Amino acid sequence: MPLRLRRLKARLASPRMWLGAGAALVLAAANAPAVLGFATQQYHAYEIETDGYKAARGHWDVVAMPAAYQLNSIHAVLLRTGKVLLIAGGTARYEVLEGNVKRADGPHT
């Protein structure tokens, strides 16, 4: 039997090797849910950025708005015309709410 093969058999019979392999296996099993969750999130982020996904399901994007037109909305509705209707909230007083009404197609009314 060649010397190389005898050394390999001796290593495989070593308890130290099996303890190391077992520790590596336990470590891999303990981290599997975290790794799987991370991989799933990364694939989803990739998938929703593809053109086919956007064409089939639509796509929302954050846009920069001038400070004069910014508002804290509590609801947004996509209309059939393609415009977005933002509904502001945060107050029950009509005189304060009246100043927050904005037209969907242009400046304040």
KETOR-506346 format. One record per atom (N, C-alpha, C): z, x, y. Coordinates in steps of 0.1 Angstrom, whole numbers, plus 5000, padded with zeros to 4 digits. Atoms other than C-alpha are relative to their C-alpha. Layout:
ZXY;...
REM end
This chain:
500050094988;500050005000;500050095012;500049914988;499150155034;501249995008;498849994992;501850255057;500149905011;500150114990;500750015084;500449874995;499750125006;501049725061;501549994997;498649995003;504549835050;500849985012;499250024987;505749855086;499949855005;500150144995;504449505094;500849914991;499150085009;506249365063;501450025004;498649974996;509449535074;500449935013;499750074987;509149385109;500149854998;499950155002;508549035096;501249964992;498850035008;511549065073;501350025009;498949974991;513749165103;500649875006;499450124994;516248905115;499950005015;500249984986;515849045150;498749935005;501350054996;512248945151;500049844999;499950145001;513048595139;500849935011;499250054989;515748545165;499250005013;500849994988;513348655192;498949895000;501050115001;510648415179;500649865002;499350134998;513148135177;500449975014;499650014986;514448195212;498749965009;501250044993;510848185225;499549864997;500450135004;510147865206;500949905007;499050094993;513347695221;499750005014;500349994985;512447815256;498749925003;501350074998;508847675252;500349854999;499850155002;510147335239;500949955011;499250054989;512747305267;499249995013;500950014988;510047365294;498849914998;501250085002;507347145278;500049885009;500150124992;508246825297;499750045015;500349954986;508247015331;498550045001;501449955000;504947185323;499049894999;500950125002;503346865311;500049925013;500050084988;504446675342;499350075011;500749924990;503146955365;498549994998;501450005003;499846965347;499449865002;500450144997;499546585349;499849985015;500150024986;500146585386;498850085006;501149924995;497646865392;498749944996;501350075004;494946685372;499749885008;500250124993;495546365390;499650035015;500549964987;495246535424;498650055000;501449965001;492046695413;499149884998;500950125004;490646365398;499849915012;500250094989;491246155430;499250065011;500949944990;489346405451;498650014996;501450005004;486146375431;499249895006;500950104993;483246185446;499949874992;500150115009;482945955416;501249915001;498850084998;486545845419;500149935013;500050064987;486245785456;499149885001;501050104999;483145585452;500449874992;499650115008;484645365424;501249935005;498750064996;488045305439;500450015014;499749994985;487945395476;500950125002;499349884997;489845655494;500749985013;499250004988;492645665520;500150145005;499849874994;492945955544;500949995013;499249994988;495346055572;499150055011;500849954989;493646085605;500950025012;499349974988;494846225638;499749905010;500150114990;495445965665;500550065013;499549964987;495846025702;501449945002;498650054998;499545985714;500049865006;500050134994;498545685734;499849884990;500350105010;497445495703;500950004988;499249995011;500145595679;501149895000;498950105002;502545325665;500650014986;499450005013;504945285637;499749874993;500350135006;503345025615;500749994987;499350035012;505044855586;499049954989;501050065009;501844715570;498650045005;501449974997;498144805569;499249924990;500950095008;495344575557;498650055003;501449964999;491744685550;499249875001;500850134999;489544405563;498650024994;501350005006;486144305549;499050085008;501049934991;484444465579;500250154999;499749865002;485944805569;501050055010;499049964991;488344815598;501449984994;498650005005;492144865593;500849935010;499150084991;494544615607;501450054998;498749955001;497944775614;501049905006;499050094995;500944545618;501350085003;498849924996;503844695638;501249914998;498750085002;507444595633;501150085007;498849934995;510944705641;500749935011;499350074990;511944445666;499849854998;500150145001;512644075667;499849945014;500250064987;512244035705;498550005004;501450024998;508843895714;499550085012;500549924988;508644065749;499850154997;500249865004;509044405733;498950014990;501050005010;506744325704;498649985006;501250034993;504044195728;499350135005;500649884995;503544545742;499450094989;500549925011;502844685707;498749944993;501250065005;499844455700;498850085004;501249924997;496644655697;498849944994;501350055006;493044555691;499550104990;500549915011;491544695659;498850085004;501349944996;488244785677;500150085013;500049934987;489444945709;501450025006;498749984992;492144985736;500949884999;498950105000;495244785742;499449875007;500450134994;494844415751;501149965009;
REM end
